Amino acid sequence: MTKSNFVQNEFTKSQNKYGEETIIVHGGISPDPTNGAIMTPIHLSSNFKMNRIGEDKGYDYSRTGNPTRSVLQKHLAQLEHGHYCTTHATGMASATAVAHILNPGDHIIISEDCYGGVFRLFSEIVAPRGVEVSFLDLRNLDLVQNSIKENTRCIWAESPTNPLLRLVDIAGLADISNANSIWLLVDNTFASPILQKPLDLGAHIVLHSLTKYINGHSDVLGGAVITRDTNLAERIDYVTNALGIGSSPFDSWMILRGSKTLKVRYLQQQRTAIKVAKFLEGHEKVERVIFPGLPSHPDYDLAARQQSGPGAMIGFEVTGGKQGAFQTVENVELCTLAESLGCVATLIEVPAFQSHASMTIEARLQAGINDGLIRLSIGLESVEDIIQDLNTALGKIQVTKKQIQHEFA
Ligand SMILES: Cc1ncc(COP(=O)(O)O)c(C=O)c1O
């Protein structure tokens, strides 16, 4: 085990003592003991002085461990009710770290409508190196159970998924993984720890793209892997150092800064999302709205049970399929046509041509991500302005019903 990247969290003590809002501001963070600085310093030093060979002050080289990164790791472990956290340069670097604890001959089961980059990593990079990969609909617990083999090591779930916002029964999947002695990983990027804490529901690993809600300001990339399992944490930490993919001191500091407002941001974005989803559902040019807070969502009951709210991501399809979708996203003025999600500004995109373009067409259609699906990540602008912007863009769609029938045939 590398000594300094590996941060054991004092969660068990603080959990009972403090509420979530307090942990978000203070968890794992304390004033600098040497000068009292309230905010964590950015330790840009790449290396650290040793007292003598084999004796240092906890750090020797910043690829292995860095004091600013350590604070972020403690902080995130507390937020997710974990015991250990390792942070990475991007969410995909976190996925890469997990992929590297699998060996050739191992089998992994992954959500079929996972983030396109995760699909690409496992289908194009990991599978050709000898790991068997199955992409499945994880809502079907019988299918999951029946797909587990001797060599299965991990179930990789997203809930809600990107971009279809499907939910999986995390506790149900945890039962299956425990019965088969395999790990359950939940990518909690969309829900964030504000809506659900997968480790409390039985998951063994939580993964985050910190680039999204946790940092929240579209100005840094990052990823995290959080667990309560000492063995897993040691292995993740080992590959992180070996691959050289840990988060930089500056990025770690940026994410620490952003995460302190996570809850207020998330709850406000969610309030707006509920109103926008209702508006879209009532609009004549909108064919379908995908939002776990609407009774029309197939996983509405599970969302109410498993999450503390529906979140702030919305999917929708408009009259005219792909053509109508392009017209909508190209006619908005306030909402920004851009990839990514979870930041202060409202973002709109067409996953088939942007965030999920790295999936094969067959895999995309099999997962149900069609060409006309629009993904909306609600920001902190005023709800009236967002609705007015969407209303204007939808009003400019010029296609007939005939075309949409043709598109989706
Ligand atoms: C659910 C999910 N997981 C992982 C990632 C990868 O994160 P990053 O872009 O920070 O590498 C993304 C990126 O969009 C994502 O949406």
The ligand as a MOL file (V3000), in Angstrom:
LIG
                    3D

  0  0  0     0  0            999 V3000
M  V30 BEGIN CTAB
M  V30 COUNTS 16 16 0 0 0
M  V30 BEGIN ATOM
M  V30 1 C -22.2830 9.3270 -15.1860 0
M  V30 2 C -20.8880 9.7120 -15.6010 0
M  V30 3 N -19.8440 8.9980 -15.1450 0
M  V30 4 C -18.5630 9.2920 -15.4890 0
M  V30 5 C -18.2980 10.3600 -16.3450 0
M  V30 6 C -16.8660 10.6690 -16.7320 0
M  V30 7 O -16.4330 11.8190 -16.0660 0
M  V30 8 P -15.3470 12.8530 -16.6460 0
M  V30 9 O -15.9620 13.5600 -17.8050 0
M  V30 10 O -15.0720 13.7320 -15.4600 0
M  V30 11 O -14.1510 12.0600 -17.0480 0
M  V30 12 C -19.3540 11.1290 -16.8430 0
M  V30 13 C -19.0960 12.2460 -17.7530 0
M  V30 14 O -20.0050 12.8190 -18.3270 0
M  V30 15 C -20.6770 10.7960 -16.4600 0
M  V30 16 O -21.7420 11.4840 -16.9080 0
M  V30 END ATOM
M  V30 BEGIN BOND
M  V30 1 1 1 2
M  V30 2 1 2 3
M  V30 3 2 2 15
M  V30 4 2 3 4
M  V30 5 1 4 5
M  V30 6 1 5 6
M  V30 7 2 5 12
M  V30 8 1 6 7
M  V30 9 1 7 8
M  V30 10 2 8 9
M  V30 11 1 8 10
M  V30 12 1 8 11
M  V30 13 1 12 13
M  V30 14 1 12 15
M  V30 15 2 13 14
M  V30 16 1 15 16
M  V30 END BOND
M  V30 END CTAB
M  END
